[in-house]
Structure formats: structure tokens, C-alpha cells
Amino acid sequence: MDCVAGRGQSADLSLAEAARAGGAEAAAVRAIAIGTLRWYLRLSPALRGLLTRPSDVPGPIRALLTVAAHQVEYSRNVAEATVHAAVDAARLLEASRLTGLVNAVLRRFVAERTSLLAPIDATVAGRTAHPAWLVERIRAAWPVEWLQVLEANNVHSPMTLRVDLTRVTAADYIMQLAAASIDAYEIRWIQSAVNLTHPRDVAKLPGFAEGTVSVQDAGAQLAARLLDVRRGMRVLDACAAPGGKTGHLLELLDGTGEVTAIDVSADRLKRVAENLKRLGRAARLCVGDARDARTFWDGRPYERILVDAPCSSTGVIRRHPDIKLLRRAADLRGFRDTQLAVLRAAVPLLAPGGRLLYSTCSILPEENEAVVTELLAEEPGLTVHALATEVAPGARARAVGVQLLPGAEAGADGFYYACLEKTTTGA
């Protein structure tokens, strides 16, 4: 829980060590940590009121108190046992002198939590454990759906798989899962997607090691389909890591054509290489800056370009609740500038008649249709290829493109998509 303790890392990085340990214990650690992050902005203020000088309490102990409060409020564990476990944990953190404080604060929280949480729950931001700035942005963007979005952000997301349809159908793969005593069901609106009834260790999934399936949200699986990749095409994945969409593009090409996958980070590109190796697929991998084509382009145009741009990730909070703690309102300007820079650099690489798909996992219009609208004003040689809202249940038409909201009718994460075509005489 480094972001709670003040180091500012993502939860995935902070939990990597526990994940490497493997086993049921690692899964439990992750579940508790993610749950605590999900409700941190509701629990932490209540605990702060029980501390005489909160700033004098070390970050790890404040984090421990919040973890314990989460277990008291949201788990079926006996509250008394949770308090005892937290006191023992303080000793493991070499904070024996603070065991009395931990015991006293948590006993008060157990006894008084209804009254402690009442004033916090009086506000939507407090009740849903979101920063106030984000609540206001979501309400402004989605005046009808904003409360449902906030609630969806606090719901556990399903474990969704993408089936390689060149190897097996979703229905046949579900039969393989059933043979392994794993319950699953098809997602009817997208052929490649399967939801597990209960999350499983990927190593125990039939065919995972062989590349038959990958873990990927159903909304993310739309990207390669919407780009309309066809056999033999030359394709650019401009922001490729960790490689899920790269693998899907290669599946659609099925051994024909060529995919160039770039990322600014060599370490992140290694993850792409690892994923492609498991899938048994090959792409041209380049460490490069998508904002500067000189760092990766060989001069030959692409018929299809996917720009899955860096963004606020406000559409995937249910999977990554630490976003609520790590993001700031001021970050949006930087994301918007990067998104526009990547798009501007991609346009000259697109062949006449080619298509560019712009994608984010944001639900905020300043990162989505506003960015595309600005690009269109600069590039008269680009036209909009309209995407039907039928791409997914409940997809919302925007001024440009379509938006999936988290949860909602599709049951997917929040994604934005806009498809642009380059005319033969324009940009």
C-alpha cells in the first residue's frame, strides 16, 4: 500500500513482490490491499478524527489502521480478531511502541464507526470514496449516469478472457474450462470474450501457457475489431505495452501482414515481447517515442494505426482503485497534450485511405472527443468513420466517437473509441 504510505507507486507495482510469492496468501494480500484502496477516501477521514496528531503517526501505521478498518467494515472477519491481527502487524513493522495506539484507535472505530462515517457519507464524494474533483468532472460529463458510474467504480470487476478465435471458439473454450471445473460464460456481444464466474490463477487456465487465451476486458477487445484490420495489412500499434491489443491485432492478421509495436519504455516493451512469445506471435518491436516518428518509423506508411493513448484511466477505476488516490485534476492537461502530440505524429504515417483508431480508458471528454475534435480542425485530410453504438450494449454516441461507461449495460470497463480515415488528397 505504498501510495497510502506516501511513495506514490501504483498498486500493481507495490504488490508485485506478493504476487511473485504466489499461492493463496498472495491472492489474499492483493484482495485486502485493493479493497482498502477502493474505500480509502471513506475510511481514512474517519480514522484521522481518532488521532490526536495524525502527522506524527508513521505512514505504514496509518496504512495499517486503514487496512484494519477496511476489514472491520467490509469483511466478514470478527472485528476483535482484526484488531488483534493489526496489533501483531504493528510489531512486525517494528513499531511496538505504537501497539497501544493501534489497539485504542481500532477499538474506538469498531465501537463508533456508524457515527464516525455518518458525516463522511453525507457527501457523494465521501460515500463513494472518490476525490471531490473527480466527482465533479464525472457529473459534468455524464449528468444522467454520474451516480451509476461512481457506484460501478466500487464494484469488483470480472475476470475476462480473450479467446484466440483462430484456435478455438468461445463456446468450445468454455467446455474446456468446465472440464477443469471452472465456471464461465460467453459475452454475447463480442465473439472473443469469456467471463469467469470466479477469478482464477492464469497459470491454471487451460491453454493459457500455450497462448489460446489472454486476460483482457471485453471493452478493450473492441479495439482491434473496430480498427478493421484485414489480412496482409501493415499495422502500427503506437502505444503497445503491455501488448494485449498487439496480440489481438496479430491474431486478426493470422500470420499475414506486419505489426510494428512501439513503446517509449524498454522495460515495458519486454512485457510485450513476453506476451507475444506466449501467444506464438511475432511483431516488429521498437523502443520509440510515439510523439516523434523519427525514433521508430522506417518511412513506409501504415494502412492501420492504433493509438491507445496514455490517459487518466478513469474508466478502469474498478480494476485499479489506486487511480482515485494517484490522479490529480492538474494531470488531465498533461494527458491531453500527450494524446494530441501522439495523434499529430501518427497522421503523416497513415497511408491514403487508411484508418486510425484513437482509444483511451478514460470517461472524461477533455481526453476523448475534445482531443479528436481539435485534431480534425488541424487536419483537413482526415474524416470521421462513424462507429455505431451497437458495438456494445449501452455504448454512448459522442460528438465524435463512442463511449463505454464502466459496468453499465455492457458490463465492461470504460473505453472511448474514435475512428478516423485519411483521404487520398488530404493530410
VOGU-3710 file (C-alpha; in Angstrom, 3 decimals, decimal comma):
1> mdcvagrgqs> 0,000/0,000/0,000  2,791/2,348/-0,991  0,507/5,042/-2,350  -1,170/5,233/1,052  2,185/5,292/2,769  3,320/8,115/0,527  5,657/6,583/-2,078  3,238/7,197/-4,921  3,634/3,855/-6,693  0,761/2,093/-8,404
11> adlslaeaar> -0,846/-0,796/-6,571  0,322/-3,235/-9,233  3,964/-2,294/-8,655  3,586/-2,293/-4,899  2,000/-5,744/-4,897  4,446/-7,297/-7,348  6,527/-8,860/-4,577  3,481/-10,508/-3,025  2,381/-11,741/-6,447  5,776/-13,366/-7,055
21> aggaeaaavr> 5,376/-15,257/-3,782  2,307/-16,916/-5,291  -0,315/-19,024/-3,562  -3,456/-18,215/-1,646  -1,643/-15,809/0,662  -0,629/-13,542/-2,226  -4,197/-13,525/-3,521  -5,485/-12,569/-0,083  -2,918/-9,779/0,279  -3,930/-8,371/-3,081
31> aiaigtlrwy> -7,651/-8,579/-2,333  -7,254/-6,781/1,001  -4,973/-4,110/-0,444  -7,234/-3,421/-3,433  -10,300/-3,307/-1,204  -8,618/-0,862/1,143  -7,604/1,380/-1,753  -11,149/1,240/-3,106  -12,575/2,609/0,143  -9,584/4,596/1,402
41> lrlspalrgl> -11,193/8,012/0,877  -14,135/6,951/3,034  -12,179/5,216/5,802  -9,131/7,421/6,190  -11,037/10,581/7,233  -12,877/8,590/9,902  -9,599/7,296/11,335  -7,957/10,698/11,151  -10,540/12,004/13,591  -9,343/9,424/16,136
51> ltrpsdvpgp> -5,694/10,538/16,009  -4,538/13,459/18,123  -1,675/14,271/15,746  -2,128/12,290/12,504  1,083/13,692/11,017  3,084/12,191/13,900  1,914/8,662/13,067  4,256/6,948/10,573  2,807/6,284/7,131  2,978/2,477/7,413
61> iralltvaah> 0,997/2,589/10,663  -1,643/4,878/9,144  -1,853/2,415/6,270  -2,195/-0,472/8,715  -5,030/1,291/10,510  -6,859/1,809/7,217  -6,382/-1,819/6,195  -7,786/-2,957/9,521  -10,702/-0,531/9,272  -11,477/-1,940/5,838
71> qveysrnvae> -11,554/-5,458/7,262  -13,845/-4,340/10,056  -16,226/-2,507/7,708  -16,194/-4,652/4,581  -15,175/-8,204/5,503  -16,904/-10,960/7,428  -13,990/-11,299/9,821  -14,661/-10,940/13,522  -13,800/-7,361/14,441  -11,957/-8,400/17,606
81> atvhaavdaa> -9,731/-10,745/15,604  -8,963/-7,966/13,125  -7,867/-5,655/15,934  -5,570/-8,322/17,412  -4,085/-9,031/13,965  -3,394/-5,329/13,437  -1,588/-5,074/16,783  0,561/-8,062/15,823  1,236/-6,457/12,440  2,462/-3,286/14,154
91> rlleasrltg> 5,092/-5,370/15,923  6,131/-6,899/12,589  6,527/-3,339/11,294  8,928/-2,738/14,198  6,520/-0,278/15,782  5,947/-1,985/19,122  5,762/1,378/20,854  2,625/2,132/18,791  0,732/-1,084/19,522  -1,278/0,679/22,214
101> lvnavlrrfv> -2,299/3,399/19,771  -3,272/0,842/17,118  -5,340/-1,095/19,645  -7,089/2,007/21,017  -7,868/3,589/17,641  -9,271/0,405/16,148  -11,376/-0,412/19,213  -12,892/3,053/19,000  -13,503/2,595/15,275  -15,273/-0,701/15,918
111> aertsllapi> -17,470/0,865/18,600  -18,141/4,239/16,945  -17,878/3,611/13,212  -21,528/4,403/12,484  -21,205/7,904/13,918  -17,675/8,362/12,549  -18,742/7,517/8,991  -22,036/9,433/9,039  -20,614/12,891/8,209  -18,390/11,380/5,525
121> datvagrtah> -21,324/9,564/3,957  -23,297/12,812/3,888  -21,378/13,787/0,734  -21,362/11,827/-2,515  -17,569/12,051/-2,666  -17,212/10,604/0,817  -19,911/7,956/0,458  -18,448/6,666/-2,828  -14,806/7,188/-1,792  -13,879/9,439/-4,731
131> pawlverira> -11,903/12,682/-4,718  -14,261/15,657/-4,943  -12,647/16,990/-8,125  -13,289/13,706/-9,926  -16,896/13,553/-8,763  -17,471/16,996/-10,253  -15,759/16,086/-13,553  -17,812/12,910/-13,903  -21,046/14,705/-13,014  -20,343/17,417/-15,593
141> awpvewlqvl> -19,519/14,860/-18,299  -22,356/12,443/-17,501  -25,214/14,373/-15,821  -27,592/11,419/-16,100  -25,266/8,498/-15,400  -22,754/10,022/-12,972  -24,019/8,304/-9,820  -24,108/4,930/-11,554  -20,533/5,493/-12,739  -19,323/6,255/-9,216
151> eannvhspmt> -21,077/3,177/-7,872  -19,708/0,999/-10,691  -16,191/2,135/-9,829  -16,542/0,402/-6,460  -17,813/-2,923/-7,816  -15,418/-5,832/-8,262  -14,628/-6,253/-11,954  -14,985/-9,639/-13,651  -12,021/-11,643/-14,894  -12,484/-11,558/-18,646
161> lrvdltrvta> -10,567/-13,625/-21,178  -9,935/-13,082/-24,878  -10,081/-16,331/-26,815  -7,845/-16,662/-29,894  -10,562/-17,404/-32,425  -8,023/-18,809/-34,890  -7,575/-21,690/-32,429  -10,879/-22,208/-30,621  -14,355/-20,694/-30,299  -15,538/-19,129/-27,060
171> adyimqlaaa> -18,165/-21,863/-26,687  -15,598/-24,630/-27,111  -13,213/-22,951/-24,679  -15,965/-22,746/-22,077  -16,296/-26,517/-22,436  -12,549/-26,833/-21,749  -12,989/-24,684/-18,643  -15,921/-26,805/-17,500  -13,765/-29,917/-17,839  -11,313/-28,229/-15,481
181> sidayeirwi> -14,172/-27,392/-13,054  -14,025/-23,682/-13,891  -17,362/-21,911/-14,371  -17,534/-19,359/-17,184  -19,962/-17,804/-19,646  -19,825/-16,117/-23,041  -20,226/-12,371/-23,527  -22,775/-12,359/-26,308  -21,903/-9,012/-27,868  -18,294/-9,888/-28,665
191> qsavnlthpr> -17,287/-13,282/-30,031  -13,854/-13,479/-28,422  -14,811/-12,725/-24,806  -15,426/-15,110/-21,908  -16,115/-14,136/-18,297  -15,059/-16,361/-15,409  -17,626/-16,677/-12,647  -14,771/-16,513/-10,144  -11,218/-15,226/-10,793  -8,540/-17,881/-11,223
201> dvaklpgfae> -4,764/-18,017/-11,326  -3,941/-17,659/-15,032  -1,420/-20,491/-14,759  -4,315/-22,839/-14,027  -6,378/-21,831/-17,057  -6,465/-24,403/-19,869  -4,446/-23,189/-22,836  -3,106/-20,027/-21,197  0,540/-21,089/-21,330  0,063/-22,065/-24,983
211> gtvsvqdaga> -1,481/-18,710/-25,903  -5,024/-19,904/-26,529  -6,414/-17,233/-24,199  -5,329/-13,928/-22,699  -6,729/-11,795/-19,900  -8,374/-8,724/-21,445  -11,513/-6,753/-20,646  -14,313/-7,061/-23,183  -14,265/-3,320/-23,829  -10,564/-3,459/-24,644
221> qlaarlldvr> -11,208/-6,308/-27,062  -13,172/-3,901/-29,251  -10,038/-2,005/-30,321  -8,624/-4,469/-32,829  -12,101/-5,167/-34,219  -13,012/-1,505/-34,664  -9,732/-0,849/-36,464  -10,986/-3,253/-39,149  -7,640/-4,991/-39,578  -7,550/-7,263/-42,599
231> rgmrvldaca> -5,129/-9,940/-43,693  -1,923/-8,671/-45,233  -2,116/-5,150/-43,819  0,733/-3,124/-42,365  -0,312/-2,009/-38,866  1,180/0,285/-36,209  0,412/-0,141/-32,511  1,659/3,236/-31,341  1,476/2,738/-27,545  1,777/-1,016/-27,310
241> apggktghll> 2,662/-2,068/-23,757  1,726/-4,408/-22,175  0,813/-5,981/-25,509  -2,753/-7,245/-25,171  -4,014/-5,281/-28,156  -0,834/-6,074/-30,120  -1,544/-9,763/-29,687  -5,155/-9,298/-30,783  -4,071/-7,437/-33,932  -1,711/-10,286/-34,779
251> elldgtgevt> -4,478/-12,807/-34,241  -6,658/-10,982/-36,771  -3,800/-10,886/-39,285  -3,151/-14,588/-38,580  0,379/-14,798/-39,919  -0,048/-12,268/-42,719  0,882/-8,603/-42,920  3,063/-6,851/-40,371  2,604/-5,200/-36,987  5,031/-2,642/-35,580
261> aidvsadrlk> 4,628/-2,233/-31,826  6,362/0,660/-30,095  6,696/1,885/-26,557  8,863/4,555/-25,006  9,987/2,180/-22,247  12,359/-0,694/-22,983  11,199/-2,490/-19,834  7,556/-2,190/-20,855  8,417/-3,400/-24,345  9,939/-6,519/-22,792
271> rvaenlkrlg> 6,490/-7,291/-21,416  5,109/-7,039/-24,942  7,778/-9,475/-26,141  6,960/-11,898/-23,311  3,250/-11,780/-24,076  3,792/-12,321/-27,795  6,107/-15,251/-27,118  3,373/-16,919/-25,085  0,901/-16,280/-27,888  3,264/-17,665/-30,502
281> raarlcvgda> 3,025/-14,402/-32,477  5,716/-12,076/-33,810  5,794/-8,310/-34,333  8,444/-5,705/-35,040  9,156/-4,246/-31,590  10,721/-0,796/-31,343  11,652/1,336/-28,371  10,481/4,730/-29,528  8,514/7,838/-28,669  5,116/7,835/-30,364
291> rdartfwdgr> 5,283/11,635/-30,390  8,369/11,541/-32,640  8,201/9,228/-35,659  11,927/9,632/-36,243  12,528/7,332/-33,269  10,880/4,310/-34,906  9,476/4,874/-38,426  11,079/3,255/-41,468  9,373/5,583/-43,956  6,706/3,161/-45,193
301> pyerilvdap> 3,097/4,165/-44,470  0,694/2,087/-42,419  -2,767/1,045/-43,534  -3,975/0,883/-39,958  -2,781/2,702/-36,838  -3,927/2,081/-33,276  -3,326/4,924/-30,828  -4,237/3,504/-27,425  -3,143/6,691/-25,741  -1,854/7,311/-22,203
311> csstgvirrh> -4,740/8,740/-20,203  -6,203/9,303/-16,738  -7,534/5,707/-16,679  -10,781/6,954/-15,151  -12,648/4,194/-16,991  -10,827/1,376/-15,198  -11,046/2,532/-11,573  -12,967/-0,594/-10,618  -9,847/-2,612/-11,556  -7,332/-0,057/-10,314
321> pdikllrraa> -8,863/1,871/-7,384  -5,487/3,447/-6,596  -6,256/5,789/-9,515  -8,547/7,640/-7,117  -5,519/8,419/-4,952  -2,834/8,905/-7,565  -4,618/11,140/-10,089  -4,950/14,899/-9,728  -7,119/17,324/-11,691  -3,970/19,021/-12,957
331> dlrgfrdtql> -2,851/15,763/-14,595  -5,561/15,976/-17,253  -3,861/18,791/-19,134  -0,661/16,791/-19,417  -2,522/13,718/-20,667  -4,404/15,806/-23,219  -1,178/17,356/-24,531  0,457/13,926/-24,872  -2,593/12,457/-26,589  -2,697/15,247/-29,146
341> avlraavpll> 1,051/15,030/-29,743  0,831/11,291/-30,429  -2,074/11,781/-32,828  -0,314/14,595/-34,682  2,759/12,419/-35,119  0,676/9,458/-36,321  -1,241/11,240/-39,099  1,714/11,538/-41,548  2,410/7,806/-41,121  -1,076/6,808/-42,279
351> apggrllyst> -1,474/5,656/-45,866  -4,110/7,348/-48,063  -7,372/5,548/-47,438  -6,012/4,169/-44,170  -7,664/4,230/-40,769  -6,536/5,392/-37,359  -8,338/4,270/-34,228  -7,963/6,517/-31,178  -8,660/4,774/-27,884  -8,474/5,665/-24,199
361> csilpeenea> -9,683/4,058/-20,993  -10,911/7,474/-19,855  -14,504/8,614/-19,464  -13,643/12,331/-19,473  -14,431/14,255/-22,684  -11,350/16,509/-22,456  -9,232/13,417/-23,143  -11,599/11,934/-25,688  -13,853/13,742/-28,149  -12,271/17,116/-27,359
371> vvtellaeep> -8,844/15,814/-28,396  -10,161/14,270/-31,612  -12,149/17,399/-32,456  -9,022/19,526/-32,107  -7,052/17,160/-34,332  -9,763/17,225/-37,009  -9,682/21,021/-37,039  -5,935/20,871/-37,795  -6,051/18,038/-40,348  -8,472/18,640/-43,248
381> gltvhalate> -7,369/15,367/-44,832  -8,954/13,358/-42,015  -12,586/12,350/-41,926  -14,569/10,556/-39,259  -15,527/6,944/-39,839  -18,677/6,695/-37,774  -18,830/3,914/-35,201  -22,258/2,504/-34,498  -23,388/2,481/-30,880  -24,268/-1,171/-31,497
391> vapgararav> -20,574/-2,014/-30,994  -21,521/-2,787/-27,384  -24,696/-2,662/-25,299  -25,198/0,814/-23,899  -22,385/2,449/-25,900  -22,985/6,202/-25,900  -22,621/8,252/-29,091  -20,469/11,327/-28,595  -19,821/14,357/-30,811  -17,053/12,202/-32,287
401> gvqllpgaea> -16,750/8,501/-31,469  -18,440/6,285/-28,906  -18,055/5,831/-25,162  -18,470/2,777/-22,966  -19,088/3,553/-19,310  -17,734/1,245/-16,590  -20,144/-1,515/-15,694  -23,273/-0,169/-17,422  -25,122/-2,411/-19,858  -22,050/-3,992/-21,437
411> gadgfyyacl> -20,503/-4,984/-18,114  -17,129/-3,815/-19,436  -14,634/-1,185/-18,355  -14,945/2,410/-19,552  -13,435/2,960/-23,006  -13,594/5,666/-25,661  -13,129/4,950/-29,375  -12,975/7,211/-32,412  -12,065/6,047/-35,929  -10,528/8,423/-38,473
421> ektttga> -9,851/7,900/-42,182  -7,237/9,619/-44,332  -8,413/10,829/-47,710  -6,277/10,260/-50,808  -5,831/14,010/-51,352  -5,573/15,344/-47,808  -3,092/15,214/-44,958
//
